[in-house]
Amino acid sequence: MSKPSLPQGTRDFDAATVRKRNYIFTTIKAVFELYGFQPLETPAMENLETLMGKYGEEGDKLIFKILNNGLNNAEKADKIKAGFEQVMEGRSSKDITERALRYDLTIPFARYVAMNYNQLTLPFKRYQLQPVWRADRPQKGRYREFYQCDADIVGSRSLINELELAAMYAAVFQKLGLPVEIRINNRKILTALAVQCGGAEKMIDIAIAIDKLDKIGIDKVKEELAERGLSEKQVNLIQDFLEINGTNEQKLARLKSIFTDNPTGREGIQELEYILLNSEFKTQNSTLVLDVTLARGLNYYTGTIFEVKATGVKIGSIGGGGRYDDLTGLFGVPNVPGVGISFGVDRIYDVLTELNLFPADVYSGTRMLFFNLGTAEATKAYELMQGLRSEGIACELFYETVKFDKQFKYAEKKGIPYVAILGSQELEAETIIIKNLRSGVQEQVTFAGLRNYNFDEKA
């Protein structure tokens, strides 16, 4: 029998890891709720037709397809064989697969809005914290199964929404103690750039190539643009655009000079200017930066786009999103504007770990272990333990009567800060000894006074 193993790009999470991840989830969720968003959950799998064609050429390749049930059906053998041949050629076949694991939370959300549009109170603000799956190449900060935490607003074109989303990013990372750069751009500017390179239809090709700039560098981006049919003059124009730098004000001025005669470009610049002028973060941790190289390769973005990067850490984006003003049109409900952001929990976890930013109390589980020193003693200890549990203090009673040393080691290995020792003498005197394993200090407390013992103050 081979050794047990995990699928590549997935992980197990031990107790300490789960607690740290829950700290991130709780922080993000609290900010979502503070800004008036309500929770939503959708199924792990969607119909394949719901997902395909929504993420662009690159994204479609990364969708995990699920084989249909009953593929051993002899009556369909020929269809199944033909279907497998199609799948091996990179195409889809309903005889083989009709469903897939969700690639992100945005398209399932758009599908939900389309199905329930007449029952929703608009603008509809929802948040969603669930895992997604991508058949990507695993590497640091990139997994095949990972969580996304999304917040979206549909039914409003107001740029106040973009201000709110940027402020939510700043609020979350302030609470996490993580310095970040919130980068913004606008897809209308990229559309204007495409027009100056021969036509708006080139925008997706340009965005997909530019989106890889951080990973492959400008020379490879130029090569890819050439492969996608752009001329040398057009590629050089894009390179000049990508080399725009300076302060936010200087970049805006340069963009205005480039797109003076392009209404779409001017509209995108005005939207960016509004966001940059009106975003006031009550934090020193977050900086809002105009980044003309930001493209977001997904097909559905139409306006402002976001990306968040941690400062001082070499890792990809830890958040991203943008405006998509007709995403529900893909499902038969046109002209529903929307905008949203996402937090990459797994990368945020890696960054907080690398920078040692998790608070000390995030690891806490059981606060006190009651030693088991005999039948009568354990019976009383159990009664006292239940009293503390009713007060919200997490406790355990060691499962059997063994030497002190073994019970101490159990507490130390689990990181339990206190032990309660109740022997025959203490039982008779109606007292209990509490020892702080971190400081080594121990105190004698009466049974009646145990519930008033301040564990946090003495930690």
Solvent accessible surface area in square Angstrom, and as a share of the most:
residue,aa,sasa,rsa
1,M,243,1.08
2,S,99,0.64
3,K,182,0.77
4,P,136,0.85
5,S,103,0.67
6,L,90,0.45
7,P,94,0.59
8,Q,125,0.56
9,G,12,0.11
10,T,34,0.20
11,R,68,0.25
12,D,113,0.59
13,F,71,0.29
14,D,94,0.49
15,A,63,0.49
16,A,42,0.33
17,T,24,0.14
18,V,59,0.34
19,R,89,0.32
20,K,22,0.09
21,R,13,0.05
22,N,75,0.38
23,Y,51,0.19
24,I,0,0.00
25,F,31,0.13
26,T,89,0.52
27,T,15,0.09
28,I,0,0.00
29,K,94,0.40
30,A,53,0.41
31,V,0,0.00
32,F,0,0.00
33,E,84,0.38
34,L,135,0.67
35,Y,52,0.20
36,G,51,0.49
37,F,4,0.02
38,Q,94,0.42
39,P,89,0.56
40,L,25,0.12
41,E,133,0.60
42,T,10,0.06
43,P,79,0.50
44,A,46,0.36
45,M,92,0.41
46,E,12,0.05
47,N,87,0.45
48,L,13,0.07
49,E,122,0.55
50,T,13,0.08
51,L,0,0.00
52,M,58,0.26
53,G,51,0.49
54,K,19,0.08
55,Y,3,0.01
56,G,6,0.06
57,E,95,0.43
58,E,65,0.29
59,G,3,0.03
60,D,29,0.15
61,K,134,0.57
62,L,43,0.22
63,I,10,0.05
64,F,67,0.28
65,K,67,0.28
66,I,50,0.25
67,L,96,0.48
68,N,22,0.11
69,N,138,0.71
70,G,46,0.45
71,L,44,0.22
72,N,144,0.74
73,N,59,0.30
74,A,89,0.69
75,E,163,0.73
76,K,110,0.46
77,A,51,0.40
78,D,118,0.61
79,K,123,0.52
80,I,15,0.08
81,K,135,0.57
82,A,49,0.38
83,G,1,0.01
84,F,81,0.34
85,E,93,0.42
86,Q,56,0.25
87,V,46,0.26
88,M,162,0.72
89,E,116,0.52
90,G,65,0.62
91,R,128,0.47
92,S,42,0.27
93,S,8,0.05
94,K,140,0.59
95,D,61,0.31
96,I,1,0.00
97,T,2,0.01
98,E,76,0.34
99,R,62,0.23
100,A,0,0.00
101,L,42,0.21
102,R,3,0.01
103,Y,10,0.04
104,D,5,0.03
105,L,0,0.00
106,T,15,0.09
107,I,0,0.00
108,P,0,0.00
109,F,0,0.00
110,A,1,0.01
111,R,38,0.14
112,Y,54,0.21
113,V,0,0.00
114,A,16,0.12
115,M,136,0.61
116,N,43,0.22
117,Y,70,0.26
118,N,138,0.71
119,Q,141,0.63
120,L,31,0.15
121,T,116,0.68
122,L,69,0.34
123,P,72,0.45
124,F,15,0.06
125,K,49,0.21
126,R,0,0.00
127,Y,5,0.02
128,Q,1,0.00
129,L,36,0.18
130,Q,23,0.10
131,P,28,0.18
132,V,0,0.00
133,W,36,0.13
134,R,48,0.18
135,A,36,0.28
136,D,25,0.13
137,R,188,0.69
138,P,34,0.22
139,Q,107,0.48
140,K,138,0.58
141,G,5,0.05
142,R,58,0.21
143,Y,39,0.15
144,R,65,0.24
145,E,59,0.26
146,F,35,0.15
147,Y,66,0.25
148,Q,20,0.09
149,C,0,0.00
150,D,4,0.02
151,A,0,0.00
152,D,3,0.01
153,I,3,0.02
154,V,3,0.02
155,G,27,0.26
156,S,22,0.14
157,R,137,0.50
158,S,48,0.31
159,L,39,0.20
160,I,103,0.52
161,N,16,0.08
162,E,0,0.00
163,L,32,0.16
164,E,56,0.25
165,L,0,0.00
166,A,0,0.00
167,A,27,0.21
168,M,0,0.00
169,Y,0,0.00
170,A,3,0.02
171,A,26,0.20
172,V,0,0.00
173,F,0,0.00
174,Q,84,0.37
175,K,113,0.48
176,L,5,0.02
177,G,34,0.33
178,L,0,0.00
179,P,55,0.35
180,V,1,0.01
181,E,47,0.21
182,I,0,0.00
183,R,55,0.20
184,I,0,0.00
185,N,0,0.00
186,N,0,0.00
187,R,1,0.01
188,K,42,0.18
189,I,0,0.00
190,L,0,0.00
191,T,31,0.18
192,A,0,0.00
193,L,1,0.01
194,A,0,0.00
195,V,70,0.40
196,Q,72,0.32
197,C,1,0.00
198,G,56,0.54
199,G,13,0.12
200,A,51,0.40
201,E,139,0.62
202,K,46,0.19
203,M,23,0.10
204,I,52,0.26
205,D,43,0.22
206,I,0,0.00
207,A,0,0.00
208,I,9,0.04
209,A,0,0.00
210,I,1,0.01
211,D,58,0.30
212,K,46,0.20
213,L,32,0.16
214,D,103,0.53
215,K,137,0.58
216,I,67,0.34
217,G,31,0.30
218,I,53,0.27
219,D,99,0.51
220,K,111,0.47
221,V,0,0.00
222,K,55,0.23
223,E,91,0.41
224,E,27,0.12
225,L,1,0.01
226,A,57,0.44
227,E,144,0.65
228,R,58,0.21
229,G,56,0.54
230,L,9,0.04
231,S,55,0.35
232,E,141,0.63
233,K,170,0.72
234,Q,39,0.18
235,V,10,0.06
236,N,64,0.33
237,L,59,0.29
238,I,1,0.00
239,Q,41,0.18
240,D,82,0.43
241,F,3,0.01
242,L,13,0.06
243,E,101,0.45
244,I,17,0.09
245,N,118,0.60
246,G,43,0.42
247,T,73,0.43
248,N,35,0.18
249,E,121,0.54
250,Q,105,0.47
251,K,24,0.10
252,L,13,0.06
253,A,61,0.47
254,R,119,0.43
255,L,0,0.00
256,K,92,0.39
257,S,69,0.45
258,I,41,0.21
259,F,0,0.00
260,T,78,0.45
261,D,133,0.69
262,N,16,0.08
263,P,92,0.58
264,T,50,0.29
265,G,0,0.00
266,R,103,0.38
267,E,84,0.37
268,G,0,0.00
269,I,4,0.02
270,Q,113,0.50
271,E,23,0.11
272,L,0,0.00
273,E,46,0.21
274,Y,78,0.30
275,I,0,0.00
276,L,30,0.15
277,L,133,0.66
278,N,71,0.36
279,S,25,0.16
280,E,136,0.61
281,F,41,0.17
282,K,184,0.78
283,T,17,0.10
284,Q,180,0.80
285,N,33,0.17
286,S,12,0.08
287,T,76,0.44
288,L,21,0.11
289,V,30,0.17
290,L,0,0.00
291,D,21,0.11
292,V,3,0.02
293,T,33,0.19
294,L,8,0.04
295,A,1,0.01
296,R,46,0.17
297,G,15,0.15
298,L,29,0.14
299,N,57,0.29
300,Y,20,0.08
301,Y,14,0.05
302,T,55,0.32
303,G,1,0.01
304,T,0,0.00
305,I,0,0.00
306,F,0,0.00
307,E,22,0.10
308,V,0,0.00
309,K,33,0.14
310,A,9,0.07
311,T,63,0.37
312,G,82,0.79
313,V,15,0.09
314,K,194,0.82
315,I,27,0.14
316,G,28,0.27
317,S,27,0.17
318,I,0,0.00
319,G,7,0.07
320,G,4,0.04
321,G,4,0.04
322,G,0,0.00
323,R,10,0.04
324,Y,5,0.02
325,D,30,0.15
326,D,70,0.36
327,L,4,0.02
328,T,3,0.02
329,G,27,0.26
330,L,94,0.47
331,F,52,0.22
332,G,63,0.61
333,V,30,0.17
334,P,82,0.52
335,N,109,0.56
336,V,6,0.03
337,P,13,0.08
338,G,0,0.00
339,V,0,0.00
340,G,6,0.06
341,I,3,0.01
342,S,21,0.13
343,F,0,0.00
344,G,20,0.19
345,V,0,0.00
346,D,5,0.03
347,R,39,0.14
348,I,0,0.00
349,Y,32,0.12
350,D,30,0.16
351,V,0,0.00
352,L,0,0.00
353,T,66,0.38
354,E,98,0.44
355,L,63,0.31
356,N,129,0.66
357,L,59,0.29
358,F,20,0.08
359,P,48,0.30
360,A,92,0.71
361,D,106,0.55
362,V,18,0.10
363,Y,102,0.39
364,S,45,0.29
365,G,23,0.22
366,T,22,0.13
367,R,35,0.13
368,M,0,0.00
369,L,0,0.00
370,F,0,0.00
371,F,2,0.01
372,N,15,0.08
373,L,40,0.20
374,G,18,0.17
375,T,120,0.70
376,A,60,0.46
377,E,23,0.10
378,A,14,0.11
379,T,91,0.53
380,K,46,0.20
381,A,1,0.00
382,Y,109,0.41
383,E,104,0.47
384,L,21,0.10
385,M,3,0.01
386,Q,78,0.34
387,G,7,0.07
388,L,1,0.01
389,R,102,0.37
390,S,83,0.53
391,E,98,0.44
392,G,68,0.65
393,I,43,0.22
394,A,46,0.36
395,C,8,0.05
396,E,36,0.16
397,L,43,0.22
398,F,5,0.02
399,Y,147,0.56
400,E,71,0.32
401,T,84,0.49
402,V,39,0.23
403,K,165,0.70
404,F,90,0.38
405,D,83,0.43
406,K,102,0.43
407,Q,0,0.00
408,F,44,0.18
409,K,104,0.44
410,Y,66,0.25
411,A,0,0.00
412,E,111,0.50
413,K,175,0.74
414,K,105,0.45
415,G,46,0.44
416,I,4,0.02
417,P,4,0.02
418,Y,1,0.00
419,V,0,0.00
420,A,0,0.00
421,I,19,0.10
422,L,2,0.01
423,G,12,0.12
424,S,75,0.49
425,Q,144,0.64
426,E,23,0.10
427,L,50,0.25
428,E,155,0.70
429,A,66,0.51
430,E,108,0.49
431,T,19,0.11
432,I,0,0.00
433,I,34,0.17
434,I,1,0.01
435,K,52,0.22
436,N,9,0.05
437,L,45,0.23
438,R,154,0.56
439,S,73,0.47
440,G,44,0.42
441,V,89,0.51
442,Q,102,0.45
443,E,65,0.29
444,Q,118,0.53
445,V,20,0.11
446,T,75,0.43
447,F,29,0.12
448,A,93,0.72
449,G,24,0.23
450,L,2,0.01
451,R,134,0.49
452,N,130,0.67
453,Y,26,0.10
454,N,69,0.36
455,F,6,0.03
456,D,112,0.58
457,E,135,0.61
458,K,74,0.31
459,A,73,0.56
